Amino acid sequence: MVATNQDINQIYQENLKFWDAAWKRVSKPHKEFPKLPYIHELTRKFKKYQVKKVLDLGCGSGWLTIFMSKYGFDVTGIDIAKPAIELGKIWAKEENANVNFLVGDLFNLPFKEGSFDAVVCNSVLEHFRLDQAEAIFQKVYKILKDGGYFFGCFDQVGTGKGEYFELGDSTHVYTDQMRKGMMLRNYPDEELKELLKGFNILSFDKNNYGSRLVWAKKRSLL
Ligand SMILES: C[S@@+](CC[C@H](N)C(=O)[O-])C[C@H]1O[C@@H](n2cnc3c(N)ncnc32)[C@H](O)[C@@H]1O
């Protein structure tokens, strides 16, 4: 579909409504950590790299935010969906977890340059158009300290059946009742690497589910 700017804005507003509605359907926190080997590797590496302050971008109800806080990291989780952040706050309170949860937009992050030692982004970027992903990476670059770390899990998406139309950059915009407004875009390896052009890629692996697990270190401009 060749979309005008107005269409693009409207599609994005529908996308935000999708996330809000999706999280409103969740009545209580799902207090279980997924059995994903890479989350243990994450905390091990953060310890090794002497990471202290971490930002969890698009944290949802905050399972990874809370998980990391249990290992002593100073973690902030940010998500645009207020119902998701409310669930995270309930969970954190019940667990006595010391985390900072914020409702906020990845395009307007309320942090100063060089605020974090590390940024994690788990299963989020594939819900954005390519131009949006580029803008997000520019922000991530800025809010990381020089030599700061980025970890991203990028899922293989958009290959299954579904009712959607396609934008010019191959982003799928879903139209069926349950997913109306949700966007999915599959990022080829080369594009992901290009998005990380301000970083040295430390590892780029694929897990059993076809997700790309990417570790990168911010390159200093000096
Ligand atoms: C697939 S979920 C992943 C949640 C979490 N990271 C996880 O691993 O379970 C994608 C998340 O991105 C959030 N999101 C979508 N657009 C956003 C935006 N513009 N700013 C911040 N968060 C956003 C959604 O609300 C949703 O919680």
The ligand as an SDF file (V2000), in Angstrom:
LIG
                    3D

 27 29  0  0  0  0  0  0  0  0999 V2000
    5.6280   -7.5450   22.1360 C   0  0  0  0  0  0  0  0  0  0  0  0
    5.5380   -6.4170   23.4630 S   0  0  0  0  0  0  0  0  0  0  0  0
    7.0560   -6.8210   24.3010 C   0  0  0  0  0  0  0  0  0  0  0  0
    6.9880   -6.4820   25.7650 C   0  0  0  0  0  0  0  0  0  0  0  0
    8.2080   -6.9000   26.5820 C   0  0  0  0  0  0  0  0  0  0  0  0
    9.4210   -6.2590   26.1310 N   0  0  0  0  0  0  0  0  0  0  0  0
    8.3690   -8.3850   26.6090 C   0  0  0  0  0  0  0  0  0  0  0  0
    9.4550   -8.8740   26.3030 O   0  0  0  0  0  0  0  0  0  0  0  0
    7.4110   -9.0880   26.9710 O   0  0  0  0  0  0  0  0  0  0  0  0
    5.8900   -4.8250   22.7410 C   0  0  0  0  0  0  0  0  0  0  0  0
    5.7210   -3.6800   23.7270 C   0  0  0  0  0  0  0  0  0  0  0  0
    6.0740   -2.4480   23.0830 O   0  0  0  0  0  0  0  0  0  0  0  0
    5.2190   -1.4420   23.6230 C   0  0  0  0  0  0  0  0  0  0  0  0
    5.2100   -0.2780   22.7270 N   0  0  0  0  0  0  0  0  0  0  0  0
    4.6580   -0.1920   21.4950 C   0  0  0  0  0  0  0  0  0  0  0  0
    4.8530    1.0340   20.9800 N   0  0  0  0  0  0  0  0  0  0  0  0
    5.5340    1.7540   21.9050 C   0  0  0  0  0  0  0  0  0  0  0  0
    6.0450    3.0910   21.9530 C   0  0  0  0  0  0  0  0  0  0  0  0
    5.8800    3.9500   20.9420 N   0  0  0  0  0  0  0  0  0  0  0  0
    6.7090    3.4820   23.0550 N   0  0  0  0  0  0  0  0  0  0  0  0
    6.8960    2.6240   24.1070 C   0  0  0  0  0  0  0  0  0  0  0  0
    6.4430    1.3500   24.1130 N   0  0  0  0  0  0  0  0  0  0  0  0
    5.7800    0.9060   23.0210 C   0  0  0  0  0  0  0  0  0  0  0  0
    3.8740   -2.1380   23.7330 C   0  0  0  0  0  0  0  0  0  0  0  0
    2.9740   -1.4890   24.5940 O   0  0  0  0  0  0  0  0  0  0  0  0
    4.2840   -3.5250   24.2170 C   0  0  0  0  0  0  0  0  0  0  0  0
    4.2590   -3.6250   25.6100 O   0  0  0  0  0  0  0  0  0  0  0  0
  1  2  1  0
  2  3  1  0
  2 10  1  0
  3  4  1  0
  4  5  1  0
  5  6  1  0
  5  7  1  0
  7  8  2  0
  7  9  1  0
 10 11  1  0
 11 12  1  0
 11 26  1  0
 12 13  1  0
 13 14  1  0
 13 24  1  0
 14 15  1  0
 14 23  1  0
 15 16  2  0
 16 17  1  0
 17 18  1  0
 17 23  2  0
 18 19  1  0
 18 20  2  0
 20 21  1  0
 21 22  2  0
 22 23  1  0
 24 25  1  0
 24 26  1  0
 26 27  1  0
M  CHG  2   2   1   9  -1
M  END
$$$$
